[in-house]
Amino acid sequence: MNGPRQRAKQIYEELRGRICLLDYEPGAIIKERELANEFGVSRTPLRRVLQKLESDGLVLSRQGHGTVVTEIDLQAQKDIYLVRMKLAEIIGASQPDDPTPETLHSLDELADRCRSAMVNPNPREFGEINIGLHSQIQSVIRNQPLRETSDRLFYQTSRMWFRLLPLMYL
């Protein structure tokens, strides 16, 4: 069953993915009316989704200007990334679930995609692989607050790679 909460979660995940893959560049204005039409929902649930994205630090609502995708502050992202590295240690120590066969299969597919991306470098493909790997790691974290914190911090830092990758290939 696809109720209103599930639908809002789907819209949230779709918009978060668009922001993190830079489909919506930093500084882009997100138009509620257009998104409400696209997703076939009223503006009220869409506003809740945008509030959650704002809470995550991915957008900023400006009175009279609408909702804007936040800029990528590399120093702030670096600080958050350091916290994520410590969280990775905690995840490992928290006795995560054993991966399911589906998780292992997904990881194999991601490894194949990664090998292909090494031959034909593509920043978007890298971003999608990174998000896919994160999703599989999330699937084995038992501790809900740890999983939620890890998820939030991942998406706060995921965009930085699009800024750093071109510098790595100079």
Buried (B, 14 or more C-beta within 10 A) or exposed (E): EEEEEEBBEEBBEBBBBBBBBBEBEBEBEBEBEEBBEEBEBEEEBBBBBBEBBBEBBBBBBEEEEBBBBBEBEEEBBEEBBEBBEEBEEEBEEBEBEEBEEEBEEBBEEBEEBBEEBEEEEEBEBBBBBBBBBBBBBBBBBEBEEBBEBBBBBBBBBBBBBBBEBEEEEE
